[in-house]
Amino acid sequence: MKYSDRQRVQKIYENATKLNSYILENKIEKEDLLKEFSLQWLVTTPLYNIGEHVYNLSDDYKKAHSEIQWSMIAGVRHRLVHDYDGTNWNIIAEVVFEELPVLISQLEKILDAE
């Protein structure tokens, strides 16, 4: 199925909020993610999906919303998929615990404005 940019942003938002909610509801800490394989496995699927949708956004859309680091988000997905054994979980933990809430806020503003 071919998604519009708006549909892709909605999918990104849904994946991000579901992941963030799971982390909060289960009181998962950064240290837990660094040492527990099951949690590492859990966060990769939403991050893959987010990155894939970001990668497929149109260049015009990304330029119109340049406040979001689209290339970095797609890059996380690329690294997880193509270099899983070399994943730096400190970086992924920073993404999940520090960057994801910021992204959610940015996406809410975009979706509310459209």
Contacts in CASP RR format, 6 or more apart in sequence:
PFRMAT RR
TARGET T0000
AUTHOR 0000-0000-0000
METHOD contacts of the structure
MODEL  1
MKYSDRQRVQKIYENATKLNSYILENKIEKEDLLKEFSLQWLVTTPLYNI
GEHVYNLSDDYKKAHSEIQWSMIAGVRHRLVHDYDGTNWNIIAEVVFEEL
PVLISQLEKILDAE
3 11 0 8 1.000
3 53 0 8 1.000
3 56 0 8 1.000
5 57 0 8 1.000
5 58 0 8 1.000
5 61 0 8 1.000
6 114 0 8 1.000
8 53 0 8 1.000
8 54 0 8 1.000
8 56 0 8 1.000
8 57 0 8 1.000
9 53 0 8 1.000
9 57 0 8 1.000
9 61 0 8 1.000
9 107 0 8 1.000
9 110 0 8 1.000
9 111 0 8 1.000
10 111 0 8 1.000
11 49 0 8 1.000
11 53 0 8 1.000
12 50 0 8 1.000
12 51 0 8 1.000
12 53 0 8 1.000
12 54 0 8 1.000
12 103 0 8 1.000
12 107 0 8 1.000
13 104 0 8 1.000
13 107 0 8 1.000
13 108 0 8 1.000
13 111 0 8 1.000
15 46 0 8 1.000
15 49 0 8 1.000
15 50 0 8 1.000
15 53 0 8 1.000
16 46 0 8 1.000
16 50 0 8 1.000
16 100 0 8 1.000
16 103 0 8 1.000
16 104 0 8 1.000
16 107 0 8 1.000
17 104 0 8 1.000
18 46 0 8 1.000
19 43 0 8 1.000
19 46 0 8 1.000
19 47 0 8 1.000
19 96 0 8 1.000
19 100 0 8 1.000
20 100 0 8 1.000
20 101 0 8 1.000
20 104 0 8 1.000
22 28 0 8 1.000
22 42 0 8 1.000
23 96 0 8 1.000
23 97 0 8 1.000
28 39 0 8 1.000
30 93 0 8 1.000
30 96 0 8 1.000
30 97 0 8 1.000
32 39 0 8 1.000
33 39 0 8 1.000
33 40 0 8 1.000
33 43 0 8 1.000
33 89 0 8 1.000
33 92 0 8 1.000
33 93 0 8 1.000
33 96 0 8 1.000
33 97 0 8 1.000
34 89 0 8 1.000
34 90 0 8 1.000
34 93 0 8 1.000
40 87 0 8 1.000
40 89 0 8 1.000
40 92 0 8 1.000
43 92 0 8 1.000
43 96 0 8 1.000
44 80 0 8 1.000
44 84 0 8 1.000
47 76 0 8 1.000
47 77 0 8 1.000
47 80 0 8 1.000
47 92 0 8 1.000
47 95 0 8 1.000
47 96 0 8 1.000
48 77 0 8 1.000
48 80 0 8 1.000
48 81 0 8 1.000
50 73 0 8 1.000
50 77 0 8 1.000
51 73 0 8 1.000
51 74 0 8 1.000
51 75 0 8 1.000
51 76 0 8 1.000
51 77 0 8 1.000
52 77 0 8 1.000
54 70 0 8 1.000
54 73 0 8 1.000
54 74 0 8 1.000
54 77 0 8 1.000
55 74 0 8 1.000
55 77 0 8 1.000
57 70 0 8 1.000
62 68 0 8 1.000
62 70 0 8 1.000
65 106 0 8 1.000
65 110 0 8 1.000
67 106 0 8 1.000
68 103 0 8 1.000
68 106 0 8 1.000
68 107 0 8 1.000
73 103 0 8 1.000
76 91 0 8 1.000
76 92 0 8 1.000
76 95 0 8 1.000
79 87 0 8 1.000
80 87 0 8 1.000
80 92 0 8 1.000
END
